[in-house]
């Protein structure tokens, strides 16, 4: 071939290859080499992994879905979890999971924790949209984890109930010995004071708080009845926090812009603020600062309590709103408290359609509650 009698240009070589491909005269070994080089470099010249191999590599139960929730392919973990039904609804009888899958097939990634009563499962479902009206469904089985949580909560509740009576009796006896004009030796008085610390005793979860928590469970009572047209600073909360702040930290006047909008008042707002302020004052050092802030965020209202305390270490932040959880058990016992204050804040806010959270560093913490304003 004359073209190879001299060094061809790149354009000439490409035109020659195209002409031979069209004519079908390209040598077989050259075609094989072209096919080999056409494979992705990351596969080392081998065929890329197939769909089933990729599904098996996903940690957890995974399935590929098509329109209508039809299961095109699934890994072994999904087969063990849901069986071999042809659709999600057929395999689970769960309209809630079907709704999650429909969102993913419509192009919206979604994550939700839900129960599947027909299979006695508690799962976290995550669906991600793919091309060609398909979606990837991944399920994480939370059944054992949630069962352990229930056992732990029941144990704590039962232990708390069983200990309440003897602890109350011991506290009453200690108060009688200290305040009953009895002649005690210095050594005896020191031992009695160890039973009843000189700090303010923890405020119990009284019946009013319990009734408030019960009344604000989803589906109980009317949310509108506990709202008013402006954010109010409850007198009881002001008195309580002012006393504590004078003893331990510099008070900062509560601030709230006029656009805060309506928010719960009365006993519920007092419970929110008393618990948050009490917690902040306890862990703020002498000459520290505790600030209460209110902010209107469109359809929501945010209440924040900011302190200049030592902060909460990252490993404790995820569990700080759990009942009876203490980030620093030794210091918490010294300062008193039931371990229920932040848990009450969280559950009340959730029952009212809001949420609670925190941001913390070595320079202090900010606990906040966000509530609907309507």
C-alpha positions as CSV (number, residue, x, y, z in Angstrom):
1,X,0.0,0.0,0.0
2,X,1.4,3.3,-1.1
3,X,0.3,5.1,2.0
4,X,2.7,3.0,4.1
5,X,5.7,3.9,1.8
6,X,6.2,7.0,3.8
7,X,5.2,8.2,7.3
8,X,1.5,9.0,7.1
9,X,-0.2,11.8,8.9
10,X,-2.7,11.1,11.6
11,X,-5.6,12.2,9.4
12,X,-4.4,9.9,6.6
13,X,-4.2,6.9,9.0
14,X,-7.7,7.5,10.4
15,X,-9.1,7.8,6.9
16,X,-7.4,4.6,5.9
17,X,-8.8,2.7,8.9
18,X,-12.3,4.0,8.2
19,X,-12.2,2.9,4.6
20,X,-11.1,-0.6,5.4
21,X,-13.8,-0.9,8.1
22,X,-16.4,0.2,5.6
23,X,-15.0,-2.2,3.0
24,X,-14.7,-5.1,5.5
25,X,-11.1,-5.7,4.6
26,X,-9.7,-4.9,8.0
27,X,-7.5,-7.9,9.2
28,X,-9.1,-9.9,12.1
29,X,-6.2,-9.5,14.4
30,X,-6.5,-5.7,14.1
31,X,-10.2,-5.8,14.9
32,X,-9.5,-7.9,18.0
33,X,-6.9,-5.4,19.1
34,X,-9.3,-2.5,18.6
35,X,-12.0,-4.3,20.6
36,X,-9.6,-5.0,23.4
37,X,-8.4,-1.4,23.6
38,X,-12.0,-0.2,23.5
39,X,-12.7,-1.8,27.0
40,X,-12.5,0.6,30.0
41,X,-9.0,0.9,31.3
42,X,-10.2,0.3,34.9
43,X,-11.4,-3.2,34.0
44,X,-8.0,-4.3,32.8
45,X,-9.4,-5.3,29.5
46,X,-12.0,-7.5,31.0
47,X,-15.7,-7.2,30.8
48,X,-17.1,-4.7,33.3
49,X,-19.0,-6.0,36.3
50,X,-22.6,-7.0,35.6
51,X,-25.8,-5.7,37.4
52,X,-26.0,-8.7,39.8
53,X,-22.4,-8.4,40.8
54,X,-22.8,-4.7,41.6
55,X,-26.0,-5.4,43.7
56,X,-24.2,-8.1,45.7
57,X,-21.4,-5.6,46.4
58,X,-23.8,-3.2,48.1
59,X,-23.9,-3.5,51.9
60,X,-27.4,-4.3,52.9
61,X,-30.5,-5.4,51.0
62,X,-30.6,-3.8,47.6
63,X,-32.9,-4.1,44.6
64,X,-33.3,-2.4,41.2
65,X,-36.9,-1.1,40.6
66,X,-38.9,-0.2,37.6
67,X,-42.2,1.6,37.1
68,X,-44.9,0.3,39.5
69,X,-42.4,-0.9,42.0
70,X,-41.5,-4.0,39.9
71,X,-38.3,-5.6,41.2
72,X,-36.0,-6.2,38.2
73,X,-33.0,-7.6,40.2
74,X,-32.2,-8.0,43.8
75,X,-29.2,-9.2,45.8
76,X,-29.2,-12.2,48.2
77,X,-29.7,-9.9,51.3
78,X,-32.9,-8.5,49.8
79,X,-34.1,-12.0,48.9
80,X,-33.6,-13.1,52.5
81,X,-35.3,-10.0,53.9
82,X,-38.3,-9.7,51.6
83,X,-38.5,-12.9,49.7
84,X,-39.0,-13.2,46.0
85,X,-42.1,-11.2,45.3
86,X,-42.3,-9.6,41.9
87,X,-43.2,-6.1,43.2
88,X,-42.4,-4.2,46.4
89,X,-46.1,-4.2,47.4
90,X,-46.5,-7.9,46.8
91,X,-43.3,-8.7,48.8
92,X,-44.1,-6.5,51.8
93,X,-47.9,-5.5,51.8
94,X,-46.6,-2.1,52.9
95,X,-48.2,0.9,51.3
96,X,-45.7,3.2,53.1
97,X,-42.7,1.4,51.5
98,X,-44.5,1.5,48.2
99,X,-44.9,5.3,48.6
100,X,-41.1,5.7,49.2
101,X,-40.3,3.7,46.1
102,X,-42.8,5.7,44.0
103,X,-41.0,8.9,45.1
104,X,-37.7,7.5,43.9
105,X,-39.1,6.3,40.6
106,X,-40.5,9.8,40.1
107,X,-37.0,11.2,40.4
108,X,-36.9,12.2,44.1
109,X,-34.3,10.6,46.4
110,X,-36.0,9.7,49.7
111,X,-35.1,8.1,53.0
112,X,-37.5,7.0,55.7
113,X,-37.6,4.7,58.7
114,X,-40.8,2.5,58.7
115,X,-42.3,-0.7,59.9
116,X,-43.4,-3.7,57.8
117,X,-46.1,-5.4,60.0
118,X,-46.6,-8.3,57.6
119,X,-42.9,-9.3,58.0
120,X,-42.5,-8.0,61.6
121,X,-39.6,-5.8,60.4
122,X,-38.4,-2.3,61.2
123,X,-36.3,-0.9,58.4
124,X,-34.7,2.2,57.1
125,X,-35.5,2.5,53.4
126,X,-33.4,4.6,51.1
127,X,-34.3,5.0,47.4
128,X,-32.2,6.8,44.7
129,X,-33.5,7.6,41.2
130,X,-31.7,6.2,38.2
131,X,-32.0,6.8,34.5
132,X,-34.7,5.2,32.3
133,X,-37.4,5.5,35.0
134,X,-35.6,3.1,37.4
135,X,-34.5,3.4,41.0
136,X,-32.2,1.7,43.5
137,X,-33.8,0.6,46.8
138,X,-31.6,-0.2,49.8
139,X,-33.1,-1.4,53.1
140,X,-31.3,-1.6,56.4
141,X,-32.8,-3.9,59.0
142,X,-33.3,-2.1,62.3
143,X,-35.5,-4.7,64.0
144,X,-32.9,-5.9,66.5
145,X,-31.6,-2.4,67.1
146,X,-35.1,-1.0,67.9
147,X,-36.0,-4.0,70.0
148,X,-32.9,-3.4,72.1
149,X,-33.8,0.2,72.4
150,X,-37.3,-0.8,73.7
151,X,-35.8,-3.2,76.3
152,X,-33.4,-0.5,77.5
153,X,-36.2,2.1,77.8
154,X,-38.4,-0.3,79.6
155,X,-35.6,-1.3,82.0
156,X,-34.8,2.4,82.7
157,X,-38.5,3.2,83.3
158,X,-39.0,0.3,85.6
159,X,-35.8,0.9,87.5
160,X,-36.8,4.6,87.9
161,X,-40.2,3.7,89.2
162,X,-38.9,1.1,91.7
163,X,-36.2,3.5,93.0
164,X,-38.5,6.5,93.3
165,X,-40.1,5.5,96.6
166,X,-37.0,4.5,98.6
167,X,-35.0,7.5,97.3
168,X,-37.9,9.9,98.3
169,X,-37.9,8.3,101.8
170,X,-34.1,8.6,102.1
171,X,-34.3,12.2,101.0
172,X,-37.1,13.0,103.5
173,X,-35.2,11.4,106.3
174,X,-32.0,13.4,105.5
175,X,-34.0,16.6,105.3
176,X,-35.6,15.8,108.7
177,X,-32.2,15.2,110.3
178,X,-30.7,18.4,108.8
179,X,-33.7,20.7,109.3
180,X,-35.4,19.2,112.4
181,X,-33.3,21.0,115.0
182,X,-31.6,17.7,116.0
183,X,-28.3,17.7,117.6
184,X,-25.8,16.1,115.2
185,X,-22.1,15.7,115.6
186,X,-20.1,17.4,112.8
187,X,-19.2,13.9,111.4
188,X,-22.9,12.8,111.4
189,X,-24.0,16.1,109.7
190,X,-21.3,15.6,107.0
191,X,-22.6,12.1,106.3
192,X,-26.2,13.4,106.1
193,X,-25.2,16.2,103.8
194,X,-23.7,13.7,101.4
195,X,-27.2,12.1,101.1
196,X,-28.8,15.5,100.4
197,X,-26.3,17.7,98.5
198,X,-26.4,21.4,99.5
199,X,-27.3,22.3,95.9
200,X,-30.8,22.8,94.8
201,X,-32.6,19.5,94.6
202,X,-33.6,18.4,91.0
203,X,-37.1,19.5,89.9
204,X,-39.2,16.3,89.4
205,X,-41.3,15.5,86.5
206,X,-44.5,16.6,88.1
207,X,-48.0,15.6,87.1
208,X,-48.6,18.8,85.2
209,X,-45.6,18.1,83.0
210,X,-46.7,14.5,82.4
211,X,-50.2,15.7,81.5
212,X,-48.7,18.3,79.1
213,X,-46.6,15.6,77.5
214,X,-49.5,13.3,77.1
215,X,-51.8,16.0,75.8
216,X,-49.3,16.9,73.1
217,X,-48.8,13.5,71.7
218,X,-49.8,13.2,68.0
219,X,-53.5,13.0,67.6
220,X,-54.3,14.2,71.1
221,X,-55.9,17.6,71.6
222,X,-55.7,20.7,69.5
223,X,-52.4,22.4,68.7
224,X,-54.0,25.7,68.1
225,X,-55.3,26.0,71.6
226,X,-51.8,26.5,73.0
227,X,-50.8,29.3,70.7
228,X,-51.0,33.0,71.1
229,X,-50.2,36.0,69.0
230,X,-46.8,36.9,70.4
231,X,-43.8,35.3,72.1
232,X,-44.0,35.7,75.8
233,X,-41.4,35.4,78.5
234,X,-43.1,33.3,81.1
235,X,-42.9,34.8,84.6
236,X,-42.1,31.4,86.3
237,X,-39.2,30.9,83.9
238,X,-37.9,34.4,84.4
239,X,-37.9,34.0,88.2
240,X,-36.3,30.6,88.1
241,X,-33.5,31.5,85.6
242,X,-32.9,34.8,87.2
243,X,-32.2,33.2,90.6
244,X,-29.9,30.6,89.0
245,X,-28.0,33.1,86.9
246,X,-27.3,35.4,89.8
247,X,-25.7,32.5,91.6
248,X,-23.6,31.2,88.8
249,X,-23.4,33.3,85.7
250,X,-24.0,36.8,84.3
251,X,-27.6,37.2,83.2
252,X,-28.3,38.2,79.6
253,X,-31.6,39.8,78.8
254,X,-33.7,37.6,76.6
255,X,-34.2,39.0,73.1
256,X,-36.8,38.3,70.5
257,X,-37.6,40.3,67.4
258,X,-41.1,41.5,66.9
259,X,-41.6,39.2,63.9
260,X,-41.3,36.0,65.9
261,X,-44.9,35.3,65.4
262,X,-47.1,33.0,67.5
263,X,-45.6,30.2,69.6
264,X,-46.7,28.1,72.5
265,X,-47.0,29.9,75.8
266,X,-47.9,29.1,79.4
267,X,-46.9,25.8,81.0
268,X,-45.4,24.3,77.8
269,X,-43.1,27.3,77.0
270,X,-42.2,27.4,80.7
271,X,-41.2,23.8,80.6
272,X,-39.1,24.3,77.5
273,X,-37.3,27.4,78.8
274,X,-36.9,26.2,82.4
275,X,-35.3,22.9,81.3
276,X,-33.0,24.6,78.8
277,X,-31.9,27.4,81.1
278,X,-31.5,25.1,84.1
279,X,-29.2,22.9,82.1
280,X,-27.2,25.8,80.8
281,X,-26.8,27.4,84.2
282,X,-25.7,24.1,85.8
283,X,-22.8,23.7,83.4
284,X,-21.7,27.3,83.0
285,X,-18.8,28.3,85.2
286,X,-18.6,31.3,87.6
287,X,-18.7,34.6,85.7
288,X,-19.9,32.8,82.6
289,X,-22.8,33.9,80.4
290,X,-26.2,32.4,79.5
291,X,-28.2,34.0,76.7
292,X,-31.8,33.3,75.6
293,X,-32.6,34.2,72.0
294,X,-35.8,34.1,70.0
295,X,-35.9,34.3,66.2
296,X,-38.7,34.2,63.7
297,X,-37.9,32.1,60.6
298,X,-40.9,32.5,58.4
299,X,-43.3,29.7,59.3
300,X,-41.3,28.7,62.3
301,X,-40.0,30.2,65.6
302,X,-36.7,29.2,67.1
303,X,-35.8,29.5,70.8
304,X,-32.1,29.2,71.6
305,X,-30.2,29.1,74.9
306,X,-26.5,29.8,74.5
307,X,-24.0,29.3,77.3
308,X,-20.3,29.8,77.7
309,X,-19.7,26.4,79.4
310,X,-17.1,23.7,78.5
311,X,-19.2,22.3,75.7
312,X,-20.2,18.7,74.9
313,X,-17.8,16.3,73.4
314,X,-18.8,15.0,69.9
315,X,-19.3,11.4,71.0
316,X,-22.0,12.5,73.5
317,X,-24.0,14.9,71.3
318,X,-26.0,12.3,69.4
319,X,-27.4,10.9,72.7
320,X,-27.6,14.0,74.8
321,X,-31.5,14.2,74.4
322,X,-32.0,10.6,75.6
323,X,-33.7,10.0,79.0
324,X,-31.2,9.7,81.9
325,X,-28.2,10.0,79.6
326,X,-25.3,12.0,81.2
327,X,-22.3,13.2,79.3
328,X,-20.4,13.7,82.5
329,X,-21.9,11.4,85.1
330,X,-19.7,12.5,88.0
331,X,-20.4,16.2,87.5
332,X,-24.1,15.6,86.9
333,X,-24.4,13.8,90.2
334,X,-22.7,16.7,91.9
335,X,-25.0,19.3,90.4
336,X,-28.2,17.3,90.8
337,X,-30.9,16.6,88.2
338,X,-33.0,13.8,87.1
339,X,-31.6,13.4,83.6
340,X,-35.0,14.0,82.1
341,X,-34.8,17.8,81.3
342,X,-33.5,17.6,77.7
343,X,-35.6,14.5,76.9
344,X,-38.7,16.4,77.9
345,X,-37.7,19.3,75.6
346,X,-37.1,16.9,72.7
347,X,-40.4,15.0,73.1
348,X,-42.5,18.0,73.7
349,X,-41.1,19.8,70.6
350,X,-41.7,16.7,68.4
351,X,-45.2,16.3,69.7
352,X,-45.9,19.9,68.7
353,X,-44.6,19.4,65.2
354,X,-41.1,20.9,65.8
355,X,-37.7,19.7,66.6
356,X,-34.8,20.2,69.1
357,X,-31.1,20.2,68.6
358,X,-27.7,21.5,69.7
359,X,-24.5,22.9,68.5
360,X,-21.5,22.7,70.8
361,X,-17.8,23.4,70.9
362,X,-15.1,24.0,73.5
363,X,-16.3,27.6,73.9
364,X,-19.9,26.7,74.8
365,X,-23.1,25.2,73.6
366,X,-26.3,26.3,71.9
367,X,-29.5,24.3,72.5
368,X,-32.4,25.3,70.3
369,X,-36.0,24.4,69.8
370,X,-37.8,25.1,66.4
371,X,-41.6,25.2,66.5
372,X,-44.3,25.9,63.9
373,X,-45.6,29.5,64.2
374,X,-49.0,28.8,62.7
